């Protein structure tokens, strides 16, 4: 299941992200963060961490460096 989630994020990175341009305010990008979080913490906890990160990625947030704990 985790492999499918990572595969889905990689599809997004390859086909959707280039159309949107560089918009992520964080380093690493939200999609890279999601992949790393799932690899380190598993699908459920890593997916939850990635979702929370995506919800923080908006114009009112300063962004910056935010590595996976």
N, CA, C and O atoms as a Tripos MOL2 file, in Angstrom:
@<TRIPOS>MOLECULE
protein
  276   275    69     0     0
PROTEIN
NO_CHARGES

@<TRIPOS>ATOM
      1 N           0.8230   -1.1970    0.0000 N.3       1 UNK1
      2 CA          0.0000    0.0000    0.0000 C.3       1 UNK1
      3 C           0.8680    1.2610    0.0000 C.2       1 UNK1
      4 O           0.5640    2.2260   -0.7020 O.2       1 UNK1
      5 N           1.9450    1.2520    0.7860 N.am      2 UNK2
      6 CA          2.8420    2.4060    0.8280 C.3       2 UNK2
      7 C           3.5020    2.6110   -0.5330 C.2       2 UNK2
      8 O           3.7130    3.7440   -0.9650 O.2       2 UNK2
      9 N           3.8240    1.5090   -1.2000 N.am      3 UNK3
     10 CA          4.4440    1.6340   -2.5230 C.3       3 UNK3
     11 C           3.4980    2.3050   -3.5120 C.2       3 UNK3
     12 O           3.9280    3.1060   -4.3420 O.2       3 UNK3
     13 N           2.2190    1.9810   -3.4240 N.am      4 UNK4
     14 CA          1.2330    2.6050   -4.3040 C.3       4 UNK4
     15 C           1.1260    4.1030   -4.0160 C.2       4 UNK4
     16 O           1.0140    4.9050   -4.9430 O.2       4 UNK4
     17 N           1.1590    4.4810   -2.7450 N.am      5 UNK5
     18 CA          1.0900    5.9010   -2.3770 C.3       5 UNK5
     19 C           2.3070    6.6470   -2.9170 C.2       5 UNK5
     20 O           2.1750    7.7420   -3.4640 O.2       5 UNK5
     21 N           3.4840    6.0570   -2.7640 N.am      6 UNK6
     22 CA          4.7060    6.6900   -3.2740 C.3       6 UNK6
     23 C           4.6560    6.7720   -4.7950 C.2       6 UNK6
     24 O           5.0500    7.7820   -5.3780 O.2       6 UNK6
     25 N           4.1750    5.7140   -5.4360 N.am      7 UNK7
     26 CA          4.0250    5.7180   -6.8900 C.3       7 UNK7
     27 C           3.0870    6.8400   -7.3340 C.2       7 UNK7
     28 O           3.3510    7.5120   -8.3300 O.2       7 UNK7
     29 N           2.0010    7.0410   -6.6040 N.am      8 UNK8
     30 CA          1.0420    8.1070   -6.9330 C.3       8 UNK8
     31 C           1.6850    9.4850   -6.8140 C.2       8 UNK8
     32 O           1.4540   10.3560   -7.6530 O.2       8 UNK8
     33 N           2.4820    9.6800   -5.7830 N.am      9 UNK9
     34 CA          3.1670   10.9660   -5.6110 C.3       9 UNK9
     35 C           4.1700   11.1750   -6.7390 C.2       9 UNK9
     36 O           4.3040   12.2850   -7.2540 O.2       9 UNK9
     37 N           4.8690   10.1220   -7.1230 N.am     10 UNK10
     38 CA          5.8380   10.2400   -8.2240 C.3      10 UNK10
     39 C           5.1350   10.5590   -9.5520 C.2      10 UNK10
     40 O           5.6680   11.3130  -10.3660 O.2      10 UNK10
     41 N           3.9510    9.9920   -9.7710 N.am     11 UNK11
     42 CA          3.1760   10.3510  -10.9660 C.3      11 UNK11
     43 C           2.8250   11.8350  -10.9390 C.2      11 UNK11
     44 O           2.9380   12.5240  -11.9530 O.2      11 UNK11
     45 N           2.4010   12.3210   -9.7820 N.am     12 UNK12
     46 CA          2.1170   13.7480   -9.6220 C.3      12 UNK12
     47 C           3.3660   14.5630   -9.9470 C.2      12 UNK12
     48 O           3.2870   15.5450  -10.6850 O.2      12 UNK12
     49 N           4.5230   14.1670   -9.4030 N.am     13 UNK13
     50 CA          5.7620   14.9090   -9.6360 C.3      13 UNK13
     51 C           6.1080   14.9520  -11.1200 C.2      13 UNK13
     52 O           6.5770   15.9720  -11.6240 O.2      13 UNK13
     53 N           5.8800   13.8650  -11.8040 N.am     14 UNK14
     54 CA          6.2840   13.7740  -13.2030 C.3      14 UNK14
     55 C           5.3200   14.4700  -14.1640 C.2      14 UNK14
     56 O           5.7570   15.1040  -15.1250 O.2      14 UNK14
     57 N           4.0190   14.3590  -13.9150 N.am     15 UNK15
     58 CA          3.0580   14.8350  -14.9060 C.3      15 UNK15
     59 C           2.2780   16.0880  -14.5090 C.2      15 UNK15
     60 O           1.9470   16.8890  -15.3840 O.2      15 UNK15
     61 N           1.9800   16.2840  -13.2590 N.am     16 UNK16
     62 CA          1.1640   17.4240  -12.8330 C.3      16 UNK16
     63 C           2.0320   18.5980  -12.3970 C.2      16 UNK16
     64 O           1.7980   19.7360  -12.8050 O.2      16 UNK16
     65 N           3.0210   18.3220  -11.5770 N.am     17 UNK17
     66 CA          3.8580   19.3870  -11.0250 C.3      17 UNK17
     67 C           4.5200   20.2700  -12.0920 C.2      17 UNK17
     68 O           4.5660   21.4870  -11.9130 O.2      17 UNK17
     69 N           5.0330   19.7070  -13.1930 N.am     18 UNK18
     70 CA          5.6300   20.5770  -14.2120 C.3      18 UNK18
     71 C           4.6340   21.5720  -14.8240 C.2      18 UNK18
     72 O           5.0290   22.6460  -15.2790 O.2      18 UNK18
     73 N           3.3570   21.2160  -14.8340 N.am     19 UNK19
     74 CA          2.3440   22.1180  -15.3790 C.3      19 UNK19
     75 C           2.0470   23.2800  -14.4300 C.2      19 UNK19
     76 O           1.6630   24.3640  -14.8710 O.2      19 UNK19
     77 N           2.2270   23.0500  -13.1250 N.am     20 UNK20
     78 CA          1.9220   24.0700  -12.1200 C.3      20 UNK20
     79 C           3.0890   25.0010  -11.8440 C.2      20 UNK20
     80 O           2.8920   26.1220  -11.3750 O.2      20 UNK20
     81 N           4.2940   24.5500  -12.1270 N.am     21 UNK21
     82 CA          5.4700   25.3630  -11.8530 C.3      21 UNK21
     83 C           5.8900   25.2510  -10.3950 C.2      21 UNK21
     84 O           5.2080   24.6150   -9.5910 O.2      21 UNK21
     85 N           7.0150   25.8710  -10.0590 N.am     22 UNK22
     86 CA          7.5330   25.7790   -8.6850 C.3      22 UNK22
     87 C           6.7230   26.6520   -7.7290 C.2      22 UNK22
     88 O           6.9060   27.8690   -7.6990 O.2      22 UNK22
     89 N           5.8360   26.0480   -6.9560 N.am     23 UNK23
     90 CA          4.9790   26.8230   -6.0590 C.3      23 UNK23
     91 C           5.1450   26.4730   -4.5900 C.2      23 UNK23
     92 O           4.6060   27.1750   -3.7350 O.2      23 UNK23
     93 N           5.8770   25.4020   -4.2670 N.am     24 UNK24
     94 CA          6.0060   24.9860   -2.8670 C.3      24 UNK24
     95 C           6.8870   25.9750   -2.1050 C.2      24 UNK24
     96 O           7.9340   26.3940   -2.5970 O.2      24 UNK24
     97 N           6.4550   26.3410   -0.9060 N.am     25 UNK25
     98 CA          7.1540   27.3060   -0.0670 C.3      25 UNK25
     99 C           8.1790   26.6520    0.8460 C.2      25 UNK25
    100 O           8.9230   27.3430    1.5410 O.2      25 UNK25
    101 N           8.2220   25.3350    0.8470 N.am     26 UNK26
    102 CA          9.0720   24.6160    1.7880 C.3      26 UNK26
    103 C          10.2320   23.9260    1.0860 C.2      26 UNK26
    104 O          10.2310   23.7290   -0.1290 O.2      26 UNK26
    105 N          11.2100   23.5700    1.8880 N.am     27 UNK27
    106 CA         12.3200   22.7520    1.4260 C.3      27 UNK27
    107 C          12.4820   21.6180    2.4240 C.2      27 UNK27
    108 O          12.7100   21.8870    3.6030 O.2      27 UNK27
    109 N          12.3780   20.3890    2.0160 N.am     28 UNK28
    110 CA         12.1100   19.8660    0.6810 C.3      28 UNK28
    111 C          10.6680   20.1520    0.2540 C.2      28 UNK28
    112 O           9.8240   20.5170    1.0720 O.2      28 UNK28
    113 N          10.4100   19.9800   -1.0280 N.am     29 UNK29
    114 CA          9.0630   20.2520   -1.5300 C.3      29 UNK29
    115 C           8.0540   19.3330   -0.8480 C.2      29 UNK29
    116 O           8.4280   18.3110   -0.2710 O.2      29 UNK29
    117 N           6.8050   19.6910   -0.9140 N.am     30 UNK30
    118 CA          5.7530   18.9110   -0.2410 C.3      30 UNK30
    119 C           5.6970   17.4730   -0.7540 C.2      30 UNK30
    120 O           5.4760   16.5500    0.0300 O.2      30 UNK30
    121 N           5.8940   17.2670   -2.0530 N.am     31 UNK31
    122 CA          5.8350   15.9060   -2.5790 C.3      31 UNK31
    123 C           7.0410   15.0840   -2.1220 C.2      31 UNK31
    124 O           6.8960   13.9040   -1.8030 O.2      31 UNK31
    125 N           8.2270   15.6910   -2.0860 N.am     32 UNK32
    126 CA          9.3960   14.9780   -1.5660 C.3      32 UNK32
    127 C           9.2260   14.6810   -0.0770 C.2      32 UNK32
    128 O           9.6150   13.6140    0.3980 O.2      32 UNK32
    129 N           8.6520   15.6170    0.6440 N.am     33 UNK33
    130 CA          8.3830   15.4300    2.0710 C.3      33 UNK33
    131 C           7.4400   14.2450    2.2720 C.2      33 UNK33
    132 O           7.6690   13.4110    3.1480 O.2      33 UNK33
    133 N           6.3930   14.1700    1.4720 N.am     34 UNK34
    134 CA          5.4160   13.0810    1.5790 C.3      34 UNK34
    135 C           6.0920   11.7300    1.3600 C.2      34 UNK34
    136 O           5.8650   10.7930    2.1240 O.2      34 UNK34
    137 N           6.9120   11.6260    0.3310 N.am     35 UNK35
    138 CA          7.6000   10.3660    0.0490 C.3      35 UNK35
    139 C           8.5190    9.9880    1.2050 C.2      35 UNK35
    140 O           8.5030    8.8450    1.6620 O.2      35 UNK35
    141 N           9.3130   10.9310    1.6750 N.am     36 UNK36
    142 CA         10.2450   10.6460    2.7680 C.3      36 UNK36
    143 C           9.5030   10.2860    4.0570 C.2      36 UNK36
    144 O           9.9280    9.3880    4.7840 O.2      36 UNK36
    145 N           8.4100   10.9710    4.3420 N.am     37 UNK37
    146 CA          7.6310   10.6780    5.5450 C.3      37 UNK37
    147 C           7.0430    9.2740    5.4860 C.2      37 UNK37
    148 O           7.0510    8.5610    6.4900 O.2      37 UNK37
    149 N           6.5360    8.8660    4.3310 N.am     38 UNK38
    150 CA          5.9800    7.5170    4.1850 C.3      38 UNK38
    151 C           7.0860    6.4730    4.3190 C.2      38 UNK38
    152 O           6.8840    5.4350    4.9480 O.2      38 UNK38
    153 N           8.2490    6.7390    3.7350 N.am     39 UNK39
    154 CA          9.3510    5.7900    3.8360 C.3      39 UNK39
    155 C           9.8410    5.6470    5.2730 C.2      39 UNK39
    156 O          10.1780    4.5440    5.7030 O.2      39 UNK39
    157 N           9.8840    6.7320    6.0110 N.am     40 UNK40
    158 CA         10.3960    6.6910    7.3860 C.3      40 UNK40
    159 C           9.3750    6.2070    8.4070 C.2      40 UNK40
    160 O           9.7150    5.4520    9.3180 O.2      40 UNK40
    161 N           8.1210    6.6410    8.2590 N.am     41 UNK41
    162 CA          7.1220    6.4190    9.3030 C.3      41 UNK41
    163 C           5.9710    5.5040    8.9000 C.2      41 UNK41
    164 O           5.0840    5.2400    9.7120 O.2      41 UNK41
    165 N           5.9700    5.0200    7.6700 N.am     42 UNK42
    166 CA          4.8840    4.1540    7.2210 C.3      42 UNK42
    167 C           3.7650    4.9570    6.5760 C.2      42 UNK42
    168 O           3.7450    6.1860    6.6280 O.2      42 UNK42
    169 N           2.8450    4.2350    5.9720 N.am     43 UNK43
    170 CA          1.7880    4.8720    5.1790 C.3      43 UNK43
    171 C           0.8850    5.7730    6.0080 C.2      43 UNK43
    172 O           0.6440    6.9160    5.6200 O.2      43 UNK43
    173 N           0.3810    5.2920    7.1390 N.am     44 UNK44
    174 CA         -0.6210    6.0630    7.8680 C.3      44 UNK44
    175 C          -0.0210    7.2850    8.5510 C.2      44 UNK44
    176 O          -0.5120    8.3980    8.3640 O.2      44 UNK44
    177 N           1.0290    7.0960    9.3360 N.am     45 UNK45
    178 CA          1.6240    8.2420   10.0310 C.3      45 UNK45
    179 C           2.3170    9.1710    9.0340 C.2      45 UNK45
    180 O           2.1560   10.3890    9.1120 O.2      45 UNK45
    181 N           3.0850    8.6080    8.0990 N.am     46 UNK46
    182 CA          3.7660    9.4210    7.0960 C.3      46 UNK46
    183 C           2.7930   10.1500    6.1880 C.2      46 UNK46
    184 O           3.0180   11.3050    5.8260 O.2      46 UNK46
    185 N           1.7020    9.4720    5.8180 N.am     47 UNK47
    186 CA          0.6750   10.1190    4.9970 C.3      47 UNK47
    187 C           0.0110   11.2690    5.7290 C.2      47 UNK47
    188 O          -0.2650   12.3130    5.1370 O.2      47 UNK47
    189 N          -0.2510   11.0780    7.0310 N.am     48 UNK48
    190 CA         -0.8440   12.1380    7.8490 C.3      48 UNK48
    191 C           0.1130   13.3270    7.9510 C.2      48 UNK48
    192 O          -0.3120   14.4790    7.8580 O.2      48 UNK48
    193 N           1.4060   13.0450    8.1440 N.am     49 UNK49
    194 CA          2.3990   14.1200    8.2190 C.3      49 UNK49
    195 C           2.4500   14.8870    6.8930 C.2      49 UNK49
    196 O           2.5170   16.1160    6.8830 O.2      49 UNK49
    197 N           2.4190   14.1510    5.7790 N.am     50 UNK50
    198 CA          2.4480   14.7860    4.4690 C.3      50 UNK50
    199 C           1.2100   15.6240    4.2050 C.2      50 UNK50
    200 O           1.3040   16.7130    3.6400 O.2      50 UNK50
    201 N           0.0510   15.1240    4.6110 N.am     51 UNK51
    202 CA         -1.1940   15.8750    4.4350 C.3      51 UNK51
    203 C          -1.1690   17.1710    5.2430 C.2      51 UNK51
    204 O          -1.5690   18.2250    4.7470 O.2      51 UNK51
    205 N          -0.7000   17.0900    6.4850 N.am     52 UNK52
    206 CA         -0.5960   18.3050    7.3120 C.3      52 UNK52
    207 C           0.3680   19.3050    6.6830 C.2      52 UNK52
    208 O           0.1350   20.5120    6.7360 O.2      52 UNK52
    209 N           1.4420   18.8100    6.0930 N.am     53 UNK53
    210 CA          2.4120   19.6830    5.4340 C.3      53 UNK53
    211 C           1.7700   20.3810    4.2360 C.2      53 UNK53
    212 O           1.9580   21.5830    4.0470 O.2      53 UNK53
    213 N           1.0210   19.6440    3.4350 N.am     54 UNK54
    214 CA          0.3510   20.2270    2.2660 C.3      54 UNK54
    215 C          -0.6410   21.3030    2.7030 C.2      54 UNK54
    216 O          -0.7640   22.3350    2.0430 O.2      54 UNK54
    217 N          -1.3430   21.0710    3.8030 N.am     55 UNK55
    218 CA         -2.3070   22.0600    4.3010 C.3      55 UNK55
    219 C          -1.6160   23.3280    4.8060 C.2      55 UNK55
    220 O          -2.2290   24.3940    4.8350 O.2      55 UNK55
    221 N          -0.3450   23.2220    5.2050 N.am     56 UNK56
    222 CA          0.4140   24.4010    5.6410 C.3      56 UNK56
    223 C           1.0120   25.1710    4.4720 C.2      56 UNK56
    224 O           1.4910   26.2900    4.6610 O.2      56 UNK56
    225 N           0.9980   24.6110    3.2840 N.am     57 UNK57
    226 CA          1.6260   25.2320    2.1130 C.3      57 UNK57
    227 C           0.6230   26.1740    1.4420 C.2      57 UNK57
    228 O          -0.0970   25.7840    0.5220 O.2      57 UNK57
    229 N           0.5920   27.4090    1.9180 N.am     58 UNK58
    230 CA         -0.3230   28.4110    1.3700 C.3      58 UNK58
    231 C           0.3410   29.7860    1.4540 C.2      58 UNK58
    232 O           1.3570   29.9280    2.1350 O.2      58 UNK58
    233 N          -0.2020   30.7970    0.7850 N.am     59 UNK59
    234 CA          0.4390   32.1130    0.7170 C.3      59 UNK59
    235 C           0.6460   32.8010    2.0620 C.2      59 UNK59
    236 O           1.4980   33.6840    2.1620 O.2      59 UNK59
    237 N          -0.0950   32.4320    3.0880 N.am     60 UNK60
    238 CA          0.0330   33.1030    4.3790 C.3      60 UNK60
    239 C           1.0800   32.4620    5.2800 C.2      60 UNK60
    240 O           1.3360   32.9530    6.3790 O.2      60 UNK60
    241 N           1.6840   31.3740    4.8260 N.am     61 UNK61
    242 CA          2.7340   30.7030    5.5830 C.3      61 UNK61
    243 C           4.0780   31.0780    4.9870 C.2      61 UNK61
    244 O           4.2460   31.0580    3.7680 O.2      61 UNK61
    245 N           5.0250   31.4150    5.8290 N.am     62 UNK62
    246 CA          6.3490   31.8420    5.3820 C.3      62 UNK62
    247 C           7.1100   30.7280    4.6700 C.2      62 UNK62
    248 O           7.8570   30.9920    3.7280 O.2      62 UNK62
    249 N           6.9260   29.4890    5.1130 N.am     63 UNK63
    250 CA          7.6340   28.3600    4.5100 C.3      63 UNK63
    251 C           9.0270   28.2200    5.0810 C.2      63 UNK63
    252 O           9.2530   28.5140    6.2550 O.2      63 UNK63
    253 N           9.9670   27.7720    4.2570 N.am     64 UNK64
    254 CA         11.3470   27.5890    4.6950 C.3      64 UNK64
    255 C          11.7010   26.1230    4.8330 C.2      64 UNK64
    256 O          11.0090   25.2490    4.3120 O.2      64 UNK64
    257 N          12.7910   25.8680    5.5460 N.am     65 UNK65
    258 CA         13.2650   24.4970    5.7420 C.3      65 UNK65
    259 C          12.3700   23.7780    6.7440 C.2      65 UNK65
    260 O          12.1100   24.2910    7.8330 O.2      65 UNK65
    261 N          11.9050   22.6000    6.3770 N.am     66 UNK66
    262 CA         11.0240   21.8060    7.2330 C.3      66 UNK66
    263 C          11.2710   20.3300    6.9410 C.2      66 UNK66
    264 O          10.4900   19.7020    6.2260 O.2      66 UNK66
    265 N          12.3630   19.7640    7.4920 N.am     67 UNK67
    266 CA         12.6720   18.3600    7.2080 C.3      67 UNK67
    267 C          11.7110   17.4090    7.9130 C.2      67 UNK67
    268 O          11.0340   17.7870    8.8690 O.2      67 UNK67
    269 N          11.6620   16.1920    7.4370 N.am     68 UNK68
    270 CA         10.8370   15.1530    8.0560 C.3      68 UNK68
    271 C          11.4730   14.7820    9.3940 C.2      68 UNK68
    272 O          12.6670   14.4850    9.4390 O.2      68 UNK68
    273 N          10.7050   14.7940   10.4830 N.am     69 UNK69
    274 CA         11.2870   14.4240   11.7890 C.3      69 UNK69
    275 C          11.5920   12.9330   11.8750 C.2      69 UNK69
    276 O          12.0820   12.4610   12.9010 O.2      69 UNK69
@<TRIPOS>BOND
     1     1     2 1
     2     2     3 1
     3     3     4 2
     4     3     5 am
     5     5     6 1
     6     6     7 1
     7     7     8 2
     8     7     9 am
     9     9    10 1
    10    10    11 1
    11    11    12 2
    12    11    13 am
    13    13    14 1
    14    14    15 1
    15    15    16 2
    16    15    17 am
    17    17    18 1
    18    18    19 1
    19    19    20 2
    20    19    21 am
    21    21    22 1
    22    22    23 1
    23    23    24 2
    24    23    25 am
    25    25    26 1
    26    26    27 1
    27    27    28 2
    28    27    29 am
    29    29    30 1
    30    30    31 1
    31    31    32 2
    32    31    33 am
    33    33    34 1
    34    34    35 1
    35    35    36 2
    36    35    37 am
    37    37    38 1
    38    38    39 1
    39    39    40 2
    40    39    41 am
    41    41    42 1
    42    42    43 1
    43    43    44 2
    44    43    45 am
    45    45    46 1
    46    46    47 1
    47    47    48 2
    48    47    49 am
    49    49    50 1
    50    50    51 1
    51    51    52 2
    52    51    53 am
    53    53    54 1
    54    54    55 1
    55    55    56 2
    56    55    57 am
    57    57    58 1
    58    58    59 1
    59    59    60 2
    60    59    61 am
    61    61    62 1
    62    62    63 1
    63    63    64 2
    64    63    65 am
    65    65    66 1
    66    66    67 1
    67    67    68 2
    68    67    69 am
    69    69    70 1
    70    70    71 1
    71    71    72 2
    72    71    73 am
    73    73    74 1
    74    74    75 1
    75    75    76 2
    76    75    77 am
    77    77    78 1
    78    78    79 1
    79    79    80 2
    80    79    81 am
    81    81    82 1
    82    82    83 1
    83    83    84 2
    84    83    85 am
    85    85    86 1
    86    86    87 1
    87    87    88 2
    88    87    89 am
    89    89    90 1
    90    90    91 1
    91    91    92 2
    92    91    93 am
    93    93    94 1
    94    94    95 1
    95    95    96 2
    96    95    97 am
    97    97    98 1
    98    98    99 1
    99    99   100 2
   100    99   101 am
   101   101   102 1
   102   102   103 1
   103   103   104 2
   104   103   105 am
   105   105   106 1
   106   106   107 1
   107   107   108 2
   108   107   109 am
   109   109   110 1
   110   110   111 1
   111   111   112 2
   112   111   113 am
   113   113   114 1
   114   114   115 1
   115   115   116 2
   116   115   117 am
   117   117   118 1
   118   118   119 1
   119   119   120 2
   120   119   121 am
   121   121   122 1
   122   122   123 1
   123   123   124 2
   124   123   125 am
   125   125   126 1
   126   126   127 1
   127   127   128 2
   128   127   129 am
   129   129   130 1
   130   130   131 1
   131   131   132 2
   132   131   133 am
   133   133   134 1
   134   134   135 1
   135   135   136 2
   136   135   137 am
   137   137   138 1
   138   138   139 1
   139   139   140 2
   140   139   141 am
   141   141   142 1
   142   142   143 1
   143   143   144 2
   144   143   145 am
   145   145   146 1
   146   146   147 1
   147   147   148 2
   148   147   149 am
   149   149   150 1
   150   150   151 1
   151   151   152 2
   152   151   153 am
   153   153   154 1
   154   154   155 1
   155   155   156 2
   156   155   157 am
   157   157   158 1
   158   158   159 1
   159   159   160 2
   160   159   161 am
   161   161   162 1
   162   162   163 1
   163   163   164 2
   164   163   165 am
   165   165   166 1
   166   166   167 1
   167   167   168 2
   168   167   169 am
   169   169   170 1
   170   170   171 1
   171   171   172 2
   172   171   173 am
   173   173   174 1
   174   174   175 1
   175   175   176 2
   176   175   177 am
   177   177   178 1
   178   178   179 1
   179   179   180 2
   180   179   181 am
   181   181   182 1
   182   182   183 1
   183   183   184 2
   184   183   185 am
   185   185   186 1
   186   186   187 1
   187   187   188 2
   188   187   189 am
   189   189   190 1
   190   190   191 1
   191   191   192 2
   192   191   193 am
   193   193   194 1
   194   194   195 1
   195   195   196 2
   196   195   197 am
   197   197   198 1
   198   198   199 1
   199   199   200 2
   200   199   201 am
   201   201   202 1
   202   202   203 1
   203   203   204 2
   204   203   205 am
   205   205   206 1
   206   206   207 1
   207   207   208 2
   208   207   209 am
   209   209   210 1
   210   210   211 1
   211   211   212 2
   212   211   213 am
   213   213   214 1
   214   214   215 1
   215   215   216 2
   216   215   217 am
   217   217   218 1
   218   218   219 1
   219   219   220 2
   220   219   221 am
   221   221   222 1
   222   222   223 1
   223   223   224 2
   224   223   225 am
   225   225   226 1
   226   226   227 1
   227   227   228 2
   228   227   229 am
   229   229   230 1
   230   230   231 1
   231   231   232 2
   232   231   233 am
   233   233   234 1
   234   234   235 1
   235   235   236 2
   236   235   237 am
   237   237   238 1
   238   238   239 1
   239   239   240 2
   240   239   241 am
   241   241   242 1
   242   242   243 1
   243   243   244 2
   244   243   245 am
   245   245   246 1
   246   246   247 1
   247   247   248 2
   248   247   249 am
   249   249   250 1
   250   250   251 1
   251   251   252 2
   252   251   253 am
   253   253   254 1
   254   254   255 1
   255   255   256 2
   256   255   257 am
   257   257   258 1
   258   258   259 1
   259   259   260 2
   260   259   261 am
   261   261   262 1
   262   262   263 1
   263   263   264 2
   264   263   265 am
   265   265   266 1
   266   266   267 1
   267   267   268 2
   268   267   269 am
   269   269   270 1
   270   270   271 1
   271   271   272 2
   272   271   273 am
   273   273   274 1
   274   274   275 1
   275   275   276 2
@<TRIPOS>SUBSTRUCTURE
     1 UNK1         2 RESIDUE 1 A UNK
     2 UNK2         6 RESIDUE 1 A UNK
     3 UNK3        10 RESIDUE 1 A UNK
     4 UNK4        14 RESIDUE 1 A UNK
     5 UNK5        18 RESIDUE 1 A UNK
     6 UNK6        22 RESIDUE 1 A UNK
     7 UNK7        26 RESIDUE 1 A UNK
     8 UNK8        30 RESIDUE 1 A UNK
     9 UNK9        34 RESIDUE 1 A UNK
    10 UNK10       38 RESIDUE 1 A UNK
    11 UNK11       42 RESIDUE 1 A UNK
    12 UNK12       46 RESIDUE 1 A UNK
    13 UNK13       50 RESIDUE 1 A UNK
    14 UNK14       54 RESIDUE 1 A UNK
    15 UNK15       58 RESIDUE 1 A UNK
    16 UNK16       62 RESIDUE 1 A UNK
    17 UNK17       66 RESIDUE 1 A UNK
    18 UNK18       70 RESIDUE 1 A UNK
    19 UNK19       74 RESIDUE 1 A UNK
    20 UNK20       78 RESIDUE 1 A UNK
    21 UNK21       82 RESIDUE 1 A UNK
    22 UNK22       86 RESIDUE 1 A UNK
    23 UNK23       90 RESIDUE 1 A UNK
    24 UNK24       94 RESIDUE 1 A UNK
    25 UNK25       98 RESIDUE 1 A UNK
    26 UNK26      102 RESIDUE 1 A UNK
    27 UNK27      106 RESIDUE 1 A UNK
    28 UNK28      110 RESIDUE 1 A UNK
    29 UNK29      114 RESIDUE 1 A UNK
    30 UNK30      118 RESIDUE 1 A UNK
    31 UNK31      122 RESIDUE 1 A UNK
    32 UNK32      126 RESIDUE 1 A UNK
    33 UNK33      130 RESIDUE 1 A UNK
    34 UNK34      134 RESIDUE 1 A UNK
    35 UNK35      138 RESIDUE 1 A UNK
    36 UNK36      142 RESIDUE 1 A UNK
    37 UNK37      146 RESIDUE 1 A UNK
    38 UNK38      150 RESIDUE 1 A UNK
    39 UNK39      154 RESIDUE 1 A UNK
    40 UNK40      158 RESIDUE 1 A UNK
    41 UNK41      162 RESIDUE 1 A UNK
    42 UNK42      166 RESIDUE 1 A UNK
    43 UNK43      170 RESIDUE 1 A UNK
    44 UNK44      174 RESIDUE 1 A UNK
    45 UNK45      178 RESIDUE 1 A UNK
    46 UNK46      182 RESIDUE 1 A UNK
    47 UNK47      186 RESIDUE 1 A UNK
    48 UNK48      190 RESIDUE 1 A UNK
    49 UNK49      194 RESIDUE 1 A UNK
    50 UNK50      198 RESIDUE 1 A UNK
    51 UNK51      202 RESIDUE 1 A UNK
    52 UNK52      206 RESIDUE 1 A UNK
    53 UNK53      210 RESIDUE 1 A UNK
    54 UNK54      214 RESIDUE 1 A UNK
    55 UNK55      218 RESIDUE 1 A UNK
    56 UNK56      222 RESIDUE 1 A UNK
    57 UNK57      226 RESIDUE 1 A UNK
    58 UNK58      230 RESIDUE 1 A UNK
    59 UNK59      234 RESIDUE 1 A UNK
    60 UNK60      238 RESIDUE 1 A UNK
    61 UNK61      242 RESIDUE 1 A UNK
    62 UNK62      246 RESIDUE 1 A UNK
    63 UNK63      250 RESIDUE 1 A UNK
    64 UNK64      254 RESIDUE 1 A UNK
    65 UNK65      258 RESIDUE 1 A UNK
    66 UNK66      262 RESIDUE 1 A UNK
    67 UNK67      266 RESIDUE 1 A UNK
    68 UNK68      270 RESIDUE 1 A UNK
    69 UNK69      274 RESIDUE 1 A UNK
